[in-house]
Amino acid sequence: MKLTSFFHLFLFLCIGTVGTAQTSMSNSIHSFTVNSLEGEPIPLSNYKGKMILVVNTASKCGYTPQFAGLQELYSKYQDKLVILGFPCNQFMSQDPGSATEIKEFCQKNYGVSFPMAEKIDVKGDNVAPIYAWLTQKEKNGVLDAKVAWNFNKFLIDEDGKLVAYFPSSVKPLSEDILKYINK
């Protein structure tokens, strides 16, 4: 009797572990909901059928002028592309402002109309779940990436699958990005 009970417990734990491993890896970004700068939920499932360019942003960085290129890209391709900005203060404290300050800065200086999410961590012990997914092949099924600075970009296809990663130096309107959008 005791051996049978032990076996059932062992079997239950093994099946439970396998089930957890399978459900923790989602190959679609559409399973995530993030909060906007205003604190409202943004279900990424709303963007099914569109590509998504996820960018970690900062308002006091040498790459900050990329906001202009991101806005131009969004304006030109918004019928098939969403840009989703995530303010981050992890790189030399280059985005220290409040949500209101970040929103005002982006709109006043660059006319940003694409969705901006709440400030998050994109690396380290407190990495946001969406960035854990973006940067870990074990979770996204495609690639490992290290976010080394502000304005790193992740391109997601219409089905929510990660297709490419671009470092800060790749500008939003570069052929490296446009070749995926114009395919």
N, C-alpha and C positions, 0 to 999 in steps of 0.2 A: 504494500500500500504506500509506504513512504517513498519507495523508488519510483512508483508510478506518479505520485504527486510531484516529486522532484523533476521527473521527465516532462510533465505538463508545464511546470513553471519554466523550465529551461526552453521548451519549445515556444511558449508564449513570449518569453524575452527575446528569443531569436527572431521570431516573426515580427514582433513589435519594432525591433531595431532595424530590420530590413525595410519595413514600411516607412519608418521615419526617414531613412536615408533616401528612399525614392521620392518622398513628398518634399524633402527639404531642397532638392535640386529642381528648380523650375527653369526650363529653357526659354521662358517668355518673361519679358519685363512687364507685360500686361497684368501680372499677378500682384504688382505693387500699387500701393496708394501712398502718396507723399502729401505733405502739407504745403500750401502756398505760403508766400510771405505774409499774407493776411491771416494765416492759420486755418484756411479752408482746405478740406481734403481734395486732392487731385487723383482720382483713380486713373492709372495709366491705361486701363482697359478702354478708356474713352478715346484713345489714340489708335485703336486697332484699324489697320488699313492705311496708316500713315507711317512714314519713317520718323524716328525720334533721334535728335542729336542732343545728348546729355553733356553738359559742360559745367565744371566747377569754376566758379567765377570769384572775382575780387575787385573791389573798387579802387584800390590803391596799389596797383601792380603795373609793371612795365607792359604787360599784355592787356591791360584794361581797355585800350582802344579797340580790341577785338570785339567789344560789344557792338560797335558800328557794323562790322562785317557780319556778325551774328544776326543783327536786326535786318540787314540787307538780304541775307540768305533767307530768313524767315519771311520777309515781305514778298520776295520773288517766288518762293516755293511753298507757301503756307497751305496750298491745296493738297500737297502730298508730304509735307515735312513739318514737324513740330520741333522747336528748340526748347529745351528745358534747362534752365540755369539753376545751379545750386551754389549760393554764396558759401564761402568757406574761409575761415580765419586761421587755418593751420600753417600757412606759409608766411612767416615773418609778420604775422598779425596784419595782413593787408586788406582785411575786410572786417574792421572792428565795429562797424555801425549797427544800429538796431534795424529791424525789419523795415520800419518806416523810412529810415535814412537811406537804406540800400535801395528801396523802391524809388524814392524821390531822386536819388543820384542817377540811377539807370534811365529813368524817364526824362529827366531834365537834360542830361548830357548826351544821351544816345537814342532817345526816343523809343526805348525798349517797350515792345508790346507783346513779346512772347512770354510764356509762363515762367515765372521765377518761383522756385520753391524756398522753403525756410532754410536758414543757415544750418549746415550739418558738418560733421567730420567725414572726410573722404578716405581716411587712413587711420591706422592705430587701433588702440583698444576700444574706442568708442565709434568705430566706423559705422555709418548708417547702413542698414540692411541693403538698400539699393546699390550702394557702392561696394559692399561685400560681393554682391552678385556680379556687378560690372567687372570687378578686378580678379575674380577667382574662377578659373576654368572648371574647378570642381562644382561650382554653382551655375555658371552660365553655359557650360558645355562647349565653349569655343576657345577662349584664351585667358591667360593670366596677364595682368597689366599692373604696373606700379604707377600710381598718381604721384608724380615727383614735384609738381608745381601747379599753379593756377592755370586755368584754361586748357586742361586736358579734355579731350573730346571722345565720346563713345557714340558710334552710329548703330542704331537699331533698325532692323528692317520692318516692313509692314506687318509681319507676323509676330513681332516682339522679340526676335532673335538678334543677338549681338552679331554684327558683321565686321566691325572695324574699330580700332583704337588709334587716336592721333595725339601726339604730344603737343605741348603748348606752342611750339614753333610753327605748327601747321595752321595757317590762317583759315578762317571759316569759308572763304570763297576760293580756296585753292583747288586745283584740279584733283588733288588726292581725295577730297571730299565730294566734289561735284561729279566725279565719274560714277559714284554710287547713286547719286540722286538722279542723274540724267540717263541711267541705264535703260 
